[in-house]
Amino acid sequence: MSLFLGNKTRFLNMEKVSALEKETTSSTTDTRQAEENTPGSSTSEAEDSPAVCRDDAENPSEEEGNSKLSLISWNVDGLDSEKQPERARGLCSYLMTHSPDVVLLQELIQPYVRFMKNRLAASYTFIEAGKEGYFVAMMLKKSRVTLLDSKIHDFPLSRMMRNLLIAQVLFRGQKFHLMTSHFESCKAFAAERMRQLTLVMRAMTSAPDDVTVLFGGDTNLRDAEVAKVGLPSCVCDVWEQLGEPEHCRYTWDTHANTNKDVEFKCRLRFDRLYLRRAAKEGVPQLEPDSMTLIGLEKLPCRRYTSDHWGIYCTFSTE
């Protein structure tokens, strides 16, 4: 979601953040126990534990020879102090189950990052756009994606510490620019949010023509705002490119997701993926294959992994 709910600012409950820190410390000294504590494996809750992480998403099990690029984009709502250790374990479980090549995360906090690194640093390179407060980050599968460089572009007029994280990578020998961001939240900040969209589109279109550019993140955008800014002709909305599948239209749905006790009920497509294909002749074209939402099932703690659904998407490189 965002830093704000209506006009009320949310503050971290440091006591509950400490619970996640203790979980992280414990996992460092006892990795085996931490692995056993992933959602669905707790002996004390196994009987009524839902089938976490078994969404109907394509999950290639063999990496060798697999030309598909898989990606998860997810606002993990690290600012929500409720059931943080359980939700952090749930996030790691989803990532281990789907094993995506690229992970784009928003609204992270340092305890979450340390928790995830204890479990996933052997398989993924972590890139963080901040060290304090909350921030965005990327994870790149070491066996599939080679990091060349990364940089952070601050949004100069943001009042919520928002920025754009860009990673230059190689995937199967092909050049990619991967981008993620968390745009300004709340209706009142529509003007700044549209400025941020404009800056992202500028960054995407200015990449060299032999580079494929993929952006994913929590944009907080409303359709009318996107229409007002307009997308460049070379950039496509991946969900639209796939035919606007209804099952993954709404990534923030307060009707279905009960993590937030809010008075209003709404369904919005806050989380979006944008693609700019390489234009140079002879460079393989990236084509969206499938998209599904993840995180749709409650964890044993009776909360969802986040107040947002995550996006799991696959692409073909041909």
C-alpha positions in Angstrom: 0.0 0.0 0.0 1.6 3.3 1.0 3.0 5.2 3.9 -0.3 6.9 4.6 -3.8 5.8 5.3 -6.2 8.7 4.6 -4.7 11.6 6.5 -3.2 9.5 9.3 0.6 8.8 9.3 1.6 5.2 10.1 4.5 4.8 12.5 6.5 1.6 13.0 5.8 -0.3 16.2 9.4 -0.8 17.2 8.5 -3.5 19.8 7.0 -5.6 17.0 9.9 -4.9 14.6 12.1 -6.2 17.4 10.3 -9.5 17.1 11.4 -9.8 13.5 14.9 -8.9 14.5 14.9 -11.7 17.1 13.6 -14.1 14.4 16.4 -13.0 12.1 19.1 -13.5 14.9 17.6 -16.9 15.7 17.7 -18.0 12.0 21.4 -17.0 11.8 22.3 -19.5 14.6 19.8 -22.2 13.5 19.2 -22.2 9.8 17.7 -25.7 9.9 15.0 -24.5 12.3 14.3 -21.4 10.3 13.7 -23.5 7.2 11.3 -25.7 9.1 9.4 -22.6 10.2 8.3 -21.6 6.7 4.5 -21.3 6.3 2.6 -24.5 6.2 5.4 -26.4 8.0 4.8 -25.3 11.6 3.8 -28.4 13.7 1.7 -26.3 16.0 -0.4 -25.0 13.2 -0.1 -27.7 10.5 -3.6 -29.1 10.9 -5.4 -25.9 9.7 -2.6 -24.4 7.8 -3.7 -23.3 4.3 -1.9 -24.4 1.2 0.4 -21.4 1.1 2.3 -20.7 -2.0 0.4 -23.0 -4.3 -1.1 -20.5 -6.7 -1.7 -21.6 -10.2 1.5 -20.0 -11.5 3.9 -21.4 -13.9 7.0 -22.5 -12.0 9.8 -23.9 -14.2 11.8 -26.4 -12.2 14.7 -26.8 -14.6 16.9 -23.7 -15.2 19.3 -25.2 -17.7 18.1 -24.4 -21.2 15.1 -22.4 -19.9 14.9 -19.3 -22.0 11.9 -17.8 -20.1 12.5 -14.9 -17.8 10.4 -15.0 -14.6 9.7 -12.0 -12.4 7.9 -11.1 -9.2 6.9 -7.5 -8.3 5.5 -7.0 -4.8 4.9 -4.3 -2.3 5.5 -6.3 0.9 4.1 -3.7 3.3 7.1 -3.9 5.7 5.8 -0.9 7.6 2.9 -3.0 8.9 4.2 -4.3 12.3 1.5 -6.9 12.7 2.8 -10.5 12.5 6.0 -9.4 10.8 8.0 -12.7 11.4 5.2 -14.8 10.1 4.7 -12.6 7.0 8.4 -12.4 6.3 8.5 -16.2 6.4 5.6 -16.2 4.1 7.3 -13.9 1.6 10.5 -16.1 1.6 8.3 -19.2 1.1 6.7 -17.7 -2.0 10.0 -16.7 -3.4 11.5 -20.1 -2.8 8.5 -21.8 -4.3 8.3 -19.7 -7.5 12.1 -19.2 -7.7 11.9 -16.1 -10.0 14.9 -14.8 -11.9 14.1 -11.2 -10.8 12.3 -9.9 -7.7 11.2 -6.3 -7.4 10.2 -5.3 -3.9 8.7 -2.2 -2.4 8.1 -0.9 1.1 11.0 -2.9 2.6 12.6 -2.2 5.9 16.0 -3.4 7.1 14.7 -6.2 9.4 12.9 -7.7 6.4 16.1 -7.5 4.3 18.2 -9.1 7.0 15.6 -11.8 7.5 15.5 -12.6 3.7 19.3 -12.5 3.3 19.7 -15.2 5.9 17.6 -17.5 3.8 18.2 -16.4 0.2 21.6 -14.6 -0.1 23.2 -17.8 -1.4 20.9 -17.8 -4.4 20.2 -14.1 -5.0 22.1 -10.8 -5.3 20.4 -8.1 -3.3 20.3 -4.4 -4.4 18.8 -1.9 -2.0 17.7 1.7 -2.8 18.0 2.7 0.9 19.3 1.8 4.3 16.9 3.7 6.6 13.2 4.0 6.8 11.5 2.1 4.0 12.8 1.6 0.5 12.6 -0.5 -2.7 15.0 -3.3 -3.6 15.8 -6.0 -6.2 16.8 -9.6 -6.0 18.6 -11.2 -9.0 19.1 -15.0 -9.2 22.8 -15.5 -9.3 22.7 -18.6 -11.6 20.6 -16.7 -14.2 21.2 -13.0 -14.0 24.5 -11.1 -14.0 24.6 -7.7 -12.4 26.7 -5.1 -14.3 25.8 -1.9 -12.5 23.1 -0.2 -10.5 22.1 3.3 -9.6 19.4 5.2 -7.7 17.6 8.2 -9.1 15.9 10.3 -6.4 12.5 11.9 -7.2 13.4 15.5 -6.4 9.9 16.6 -5.3 8.9 13.5 -3.5 7.7 14.1 0.1 7.7 10.3 0.9 11.4 9.4 0.2 10.5 7.8 -3.2 13.1 7.1 -5.9 13.8 4.9 -8.9 16.2 1.9 -8.7 17.8 0.8 -11.9 20.0 -2.3 -12.5 21.9 -3.0 -15.7 22.1 -6.8 -16.1 22.7 -9.6 -18.5 20.2 -12.4 -18.9 21.3 -15.2 -21.2 23.7 -12.8 -22.8 21.0 -10.2 -23.5 21.2 -6.7 -22.0 18.5 -5.5 -19.7 17.7 -2.5 -17.6 15.5 -3.5 -14.7 13.7 -0.8 -12.8 11.5 -0.6 -9.7 9.9 2.2 -7.7 7.2 3.1 -5.2 5.4 6.1 -6.5 3.9 8.8 -4.3 0.8 7.6 -2.4 -2.7 9.0 -1.8 -5.1 10.9 -4.1 -3.8 14.2 -2.9 -0.4 13.5 -4.5 -1.5 12.7 -8.0 0.5 15.5 -9.5 3.8 14.2 -8.1 2.9 10.6 -8.9 2.4 11.6 -12.6 5.7 13.5 -12.5 7.3 10.3 -11.3 5.7 8.3 -14.1 7.0 10.8 -16.6 10.5 10.4 -15.2 10.3 6.6 -15.4 9.1 6.8 -19.0 12.0 9.1 -19.8 14.5 6.6 -18.3 13.0 3.7 -20.1 13.0 5.4 -23.5 16.5 6.8 -23.2 18.1 3.4 -22.7 20.2 2.2 -25.7 18.3 0.5 -28.5 20.0 -2.9 -27.9 18.7 -3.0 -24.3 15.4 -4.4 -23.1 13.8 -2.4 -20.3 11.5 -3.8 -17.7 9.9 -1.7 -14.9 7.8 -3.1 -12.1 6.5 -1.6 -8.9 3.8 -0.1 -6.8 2.9 2.9 -8.9 -0.3 3.9 -6.9 -1.5 5.1 -10.3 -5.1 5.5 -11.2 -6.1 4.8 -14.9 -7.0 8.4 -15.4 -3.6 9.6 -14.3 -1.9 7.2 -16.8 -4.1 8.4 -19.6 -3.3 12.0 -18.7 0.5 11.4 -18.9 0.4 8.9 -21.7 2.8 6.1 -22.4 5.4 6.4 -25.2 4.6 4.3 -28.2 7.6 2.0 -27.5 6.4 1.2 -24.0 3.6 -1.2 -23.2 1.7 -2.1 -20.1 2.3 -5.8 -19.7 -1.1 -6.5 -18.2 -2.7 -4.8 -21.2 -0.4 -6.6 -23.6 -1.7 -9.9 -22.2 -5.3 -9.0 -23.0 -6.2 -7.4 -19.6 -6.9 -10.7 -17.8 -9.5 -10.1 -15.1 -8.0 -12.5 -12.6 -5.0 -10.3 -12.1 -6.5 -6.8 -12.6 -6.6 -5.6 -9.0 -3.4 -5.8 -7.0 -4.8 -3.8 -4.0 -8.2 -5.1 -3.1 -9.6 -4.2 0.3 -12.7 -6.3 -0.3 -10.7 -9.5 -0.4 -7.5 -8.6 1.5 -8.3 -8.0 5.2 -4.8 -7.0 6.4 -5.9 -3.4 6.7 -8.8 -2.3 8.8 -10.0 0.5 6.5 -13.4 2.2 6.4 -13.4 2.4 2.6 -13.5 -0.6 0.2 -11.8 -0.4 -3.2 -10.1 -2.4 -5.8 -7.3 -0.8 -7.7 -4.4 -1.8 -10.1 -1.7 0.0 -8.2 1.1 -2.5 -9.1 2.1 -2.4 -12.8 4.7 -3.7 -15.2 6.0 -1.8 -18.1 8.1 -3.1 -21.0 10.2 -1.4 -23.6 11.6 -4.0 -26.1 15.0 -3.6 -27.6 14.7 -1.8 -31.0 18.0 -2.8 -32.5 17.8 -5.3 -35.4 18.9 -8.8 -34.4 18.3 -8.4 -30.7 15.8 -11.0 -29.3 12.4 -9.5 -28.5 11.0 -10.0 -25.0 7.3 -11.1 -25.1 5.0 -11.5 -22.1 3.8 -15.0 -21.6 1.7 -15.2 -18.5 0.7 -13.2 -15.4 -0.9 -14.2 -12.1 -1.3 -12.8 -8.7 0.3 -14.4 -5.7 -0.1 -14.1 -1.9 -3.9 -14.7 -2.2 -4.0 -17.2 0.6 -3.9 -16.4 4.3 -0.9 -17.5 6.3 -1.4 -19.7 9.4 -1.3 -16.4 11.5 -4.6 -15.5 9.7 -3.0 -12.6 7.8 -1.9 -12.3 4.2 1.8 -11.8 3.4 1.0 -8.2 2.4 -1.9 -5.8 1.9 -1.0 -6.0 -1.8 -1.1 -9.1 -4.0 2.2 -9.8 -5.7 2.5 -10.1 -9.5 4.2 -13.2 -10.9 5.0 -12.9 -14.6 6.9 -14.9 -17.2 8.4 -13.7 -20.5 9.8 -15.4 -23.6 13.0 -14.2 -25.2 13.1 -15.2 -28.8 
